[in-house]
Amino acid sequence: MSNPIYSLQVDLPCSGIDRSYPIIIGHGVLSDSERFAALLGDSPVVLVSNDTVAPLYMSRVRDALGQGRKVTEVILPDGEDQKHLMSADQIWQKALEYHHERRSVFIALGGGVIGDLTGYSAACFLRGVDFIQLPTTLLAQVDSSVGGKTGVNHPLGKNMIGAFHQPRAVLIDLDSLQTLPDREFAAGIAEIIKYGCIWDPDFYHWLLEHSDALLTRNNEVLAEAIQRSCAIKADVVAQDEREGGLRAILNFGHTFAHAIEHVMGYGVWLHGEAVACGMVMAAQISATRGHVSEEMVIGLKRFLETFGLPVEPPSTMSAEVFLDAMAGDKKVVRGKIRYVLLEKLGDACLVDNVTIDEIAQTLAK
Ligand SMILES: NC(=O)c1ccc[n+]([C@@H]2O[C@H](COP(=O)([O-])OP(=O)(O)OC[C@H]3O[C@@H](n4cnc5c(N)ncnc54)[C@H](O)[C@@H]3O)[C@@H](O)[C@H]2O)c1
């Protein structure tokens, strides 16, 4: 078994049943046949990917799974617009045709779309089979693969159909980032800085100091950034698996981001791009309320801009447009829009009292 650079554990103590699982971060993880053997035993596998990632990485995973194992491959078309029930049905169809059983394990090889879709398919197949995440985008490595939220989109809303279903393991191969387009890489960086903002000021400052190394995808720095991000997400999820409270702070920047994605049309702005802009807006409101300094907001903007991330919303979006779009969000509780603001750097809070004037003021900055 290859030695990982980092290995951490997601502990889920709430249920009484041990569902904790490892996150392995290293090089050559996708080809590590011994690790797959240890995780899977002789279980059959349904290996799901898309037509962008499969040509790059499917063969090394298939080889690592071993000759003697039953492996059923499902390769879906690429794209967020494929994250719907019919794609899940394609996975179920193939799994049934090939007589998969309860001890079969679904494996997701790809970004957040494949991860969410495969996880959801696993949650429902035969009332629930195990699955393993092999995230290949930076966003999936630091965010969507960890924490057990799975699901698909519905014509009436994004991620509206889903289940909490924790993976058996998350295996992060740093080598897969070398083929990731710059824009997708930057989208992942936005989620990484989010963790510094909401949880760990030292990490925030460390990221700002290492922005050049991150930009050139320096392996050592990236590995540390991914590990620290996963550790924070694991910590938050361990305390609040089903988003009863604390977990909602992971949505820092997301209320505004979802409004931008909704108004612009999904896919026009990448999710991480919208989150970057949304974080600046939330940080600016926090600064206006006196919770963080204006310098913090300037530093955040400069960091995001280094990666080509947008820090201002589209000029067509007024405060009224934002409010309208946010009213339909999942984050609305009892008719009130919930925002994540910063109490101070590294400490987030949930509020529902952001006014239209505050949003307008932020847009005017
Ligand atoms: N479950 C959660 O907690 C959670 C959290 C955040 C986001 N999400 C979901 O994640 C999805 C977004 O994930 P994403 O940003 O990874 O998008 P994605 O899965 O669409 O991947 C982005 C693009 O990169 C390609 N790609 C993936 N890995 C590659 C590689 N190594 N080299 C080259 N190309 C590669 C993909 O084929 C795709 O074209 C959304 O559907 C979002 O709702 C879920």
The ligand as an ORCA input file, in Angstrom:
! r2SCAN-3c Opt
* xyz 0 1
  N     -22.466     17.087     -1.527
  C     -21.995     18.234     -1.127
  O     -21.801     18.467      0.084
  C     -21.637     19.264     -2.139
  C     -20.885     20.384     -1.769
  C     -20.517     21.293     -2.769
  C     -20.902     21.066     -4.083
  N     -21.642     19.972     -4.399
  C     -22.037     19.697     -5.773
  O     -20.857     19.460     -6.516
  C     -21.104     19.793     -7.874
  C     -19.942     20.614     -8.373
  O     -18.771     19.819     -8.305
  P     -17.493     20.129     -9.211
  O     -17.153     21.560     -9.073
  O     -16.492     19.100     -8.907
  O     -18.080     20.000    -10.693
  P     -18.082     18.799    -11.767
  O     -18.270     17.508    -11.125
  O     -19.047     19.217    -12.821
  O     -16.601     18.884    -12.351
  C     -16.195     20.037    -13.039
  C     -15.628     19.698    -14.413
  O     -14.308     19.168    -14.270
  C     -14.217     17.912    -14.968
  N     -13.198     17.151    -14.252
  C     -13.327     16.514    -13.073
  N     -12.145     16.059    -12.660
  C     -11.251     16.384    -13.618
  C      -9.852     16.191    -13.742
  N      -9.135     15.628    -12.778
  N      -9.244     16.637    -14.868
  C      -9.977     17.284    -15.827
  N     -11.288     17.523    -15.752
  C     -11.918     17.073    -14.642
  C     -15.607     17.381    -14.920
  O     -15.812     16.388    -15.896
  C     -16.420     18.655    -15.175
  O     -16.398     18.971    -16.532
  C     -22.423     20.514     -7.915
  O     -23.402     19.661     -8.429
  C     -22.711     20.836     -6.462
  O     -24.086     20.873     -6.181
  C     -22.010     19.070     -3.453
*
